[in-house]
């Protein structure tokens, strides 16, 4: 998790106790995202794009930007809820390391404590909130890796009652094929016998674990095609989460 994300948590996120105060902007499986939280995040969202609320003259553009900000908050909530379902836990060492980095980035203990108070946190509630954000980001990274992990198999058909020589010949041929792909595959199994013949299972495509900053995805890698594939995967992962959960968008009404 990058330091800019940690700073964002202190600047525009709120403790969980505050998130449910006041009118709701949306509900995700019954969990509220408050109007107050949306307003605060919307300002930060516009600032990241080099814009200010007062500079937006077109009502349609304003609604589109506000909807995009609410989308981002809904996605964060979906990922957090999914991480709870799957039992994602952030260990104390990781939490403390992130807190130490944020404290250093803000200039030490005193500015860090002051920023916590300004954002409505104490150290305990900030620790809880940080654990939540990290778990959501880990969940997103895991879902992306699943989408970009594809297994393939090779099969040499052999009759169940084939003699030992035929079995050995098929297995040898499969091992030769294994040698040709082992350098480029992320994982290649040993040969496996089934009633259909001899199988070889290998991992064709795999992403290593990566940081997912601000819920916007993995760092871009070389090549426009790779970036397009990653962007598509991010959209697909989030779209699938939305379709599988109950979302009520009150702010759009």
N, C-alpha and C positions, 0 to 999 in steps of 0.2 A: 504493500500500500504506500503510495507516494505521499511526501510531506504536504503537497498542495491539497490532497484529500483530507489529511488530518487537520489542516488549517480550516478547510471548508466546514468540517464537523463543528468546530468551535465558533465559526462566524455565523453560520446560517441554520444549523440544526438545533433542535430543541430536545430536552429530556423527554422521555416517554410520557411522563406525567403531564407535561404541557401539551403534548401532541393531541390530546383528546379534549382540550378545553375549547369552548366556543362552538360555533356552527361547523358542520362537517363539509369539506370540499369533495370528499369521496369516501367510500367504504370498500375495503378489501376483505372479503369473507367476514364481514361484520366489524372489522377493525377500522377505526376512523382515521382519516387524514384531515386535520383541521384546516379551516380557512386561514387561520393565523400562521400555521406552518407553511401553507402554500404561498401566502403573501411574502413571507420572509424568503422562501426559496426562490420565488419568481424574481425578486430583486437581484439576487445573486446570479440567477440564470441569465438575466439580461446583461448584467455587468460582464459576465464571461464572454458575451457576444459584442461587447463594446457599445451597449445601448442603455438607455434609461427610460423608465416608464413615461416621463414627460415628453420624450422625443417621439413617441409613437402616436402619430396623428390618425392613422387608418384603423378604424374599429375592427375590421376583419383581421388585419395583421396582429392587432393586440390579442384578439381571441385565439388566433392560431398559436401565438407564442405562449400564452397562458395555458393553453391545452397541452402544448409540448412539455411545459414545466410540470403540469399535473401528471402527465404520462410518466415522466421520470420518477416522481415520487411514488406512483403506483407500482412501477417496476421494482423500486427499492423494497417496498413492502412485500411484494410477491416473492422476491428472492429471500428476504428474511424469513417469511413464513415457510418457504420451501426448505430452507436450511434447518428450521426447527423440526419439520417432518422427518428429515433425513438424519437428524442427530448430529449436525455439524457443531463442533465445539472449538473455541479458541483457547489455547493453553495460556497459562499465566505469564510465562516467559515472553511469548509473542506480544501479549497485551502491554506488559511493562516496557518492552523495547519500543513499541510505538508511542507510548506515553512519554518516554524519555526523549525520543526524537522530536516530538512536538514541543516539549518543554524547552529543549535546546533551540529549536527554530524560532520560538517566540522570545528568546532572550533570557531564559532562566526561570527560576521558581516563582518569583514575584509577578512578572508579566503573565506567566501561565495561569496562576491563581486568579489574577484580575480578569483575564479573558474568560475563564470558566464562569466566574460570577456574572460577567456581562451577558453571557449566553444562557444563564439560568441553570448552570450545572454546579454541583459540588464534585469532589474528586471521585466519590463512589458512583454517582449517577453518570458521570462522564465515562467511567470505566465500563459500566454496563452498556452504555450506548455505543461505545467504541467496539465492544465485543460483538454487538449486534451488527454493526456495519461491516466488520471484518468477516463475520460468518456469511453475510449476504454476498460479499464479494467472492469469497471462496466458493460459494454455491454457484455463482455465475460462471466462474472459471471452470468448475467441474462439469457444468452443463455444456459449455462450449467444447470442452475436451471430448465429451461423449459424442457430440455431433461430428467432430472431426476425427473420430477414431473409427476406422473401417477395417473389418476383417474379411479376408478372402480365404478360399480353400482350393487346393488341387486334389483331384481324385483320379486314381488309376483303378478302373473297375476290375475286380477279380471275383470269380464265382466262389461262393462259400465252400464248395467242395474241391477247390483247386488243389493240386499237389504242392508239395513243399518247394519244388524248384520254381514253379510259376509264382508262388508267393514271394520267394526270395528275389526273383527277377523284377517283379513289380515294386517291391520295397527299395531295391537298389536304384531303379530308375527314378523313384520319387526322391531319394536322397541326393541324386545328381541334380534334380530340379531345385531342391532345397539350397544347394550350394550356390546356384545362380542368383538367388534372390536374397540371400541372408545379409548381403552387404547393404541393401537398400531398405529392407523391412525393419520395422521397429521391434518385431518379435516374430520368431518362427518356431513352431512346435516340432516335437519329434514326430515320426510317422505314427499314425493311429489306424488300427484295424477296425473295420465295421463290416456288417453283412454285405455291404456294397463294394468293398475293396479297401485300398489303402488311401488314407487322407493325410494332407499336410495343411495345417492352419497357420496363417501368417497375418500380421498386422500391416496393412498397406499404408495407412496414414495416421499420424499421431501428433498431437500437440503436447508439449511439456507444460507443466504448471506455470502460469504467468500472472503478473499483477493485473487486476481489472480496475483501473482508476475511475472513480466517480461513476461507476456502473455503466461506463460507456465502452467497455470492451478491452481487449488485449492490445498491447503495443503493436503498431503496424510493422510489418516485415517487408523485406525487399520484394518489389514486383507489384504492379497494379492488380494483376489477377488475384494474387494472394490477399491483397487488401479488400478487394471486392468480395471474395469468398468469406473472409472474416466478418465483414459488415453484414452480409447476408445471413451468416450463421447467428450473429447477435440478434438480428431482427426475428429470425425463426425461433430461437430459444425463448425470447420474450413473448412472441405471439403465442407460442404453445402454452406458456405459463398463464397468459391472460385467458385463453380459451378454456383452461382447465379449472379456473377459479371464478368466484362470484365477485364482480366488480360493479359498484354503483357510483356513477360520476354525477355528483350533485352540482358541482360548480358549472357544468355545461348546460344545466337546465335554464 
